[in-house]
Amino acid sequence: MACELPCVATRVGGNSEVVADGKTGYLVATETPEALAASLLTLLHDHPVARRMGAEGRRIVEENFTTQAMINTVIDSYERLLSSHR
């Protein structure tokens, strides 16, 4: 996503927290090679959709997964914890 490319991933772990199905790429069920292949072929053949998903993925990375965004998340968490104990 950081390279402005759409993703195809399985619905395991935190993938669904990062990849927005149909928006930044495709999420497929595990052990479904047909679904994986179909999603990859869709992106290979539909260049406008692949570019749109790639651009949206890059936007999400820039907003949520930069070093500064991670630092801000940690700071916000600490501030919430501290304010709840006052």
Disulfide bonds with the S-S distance in Angstrom:
none
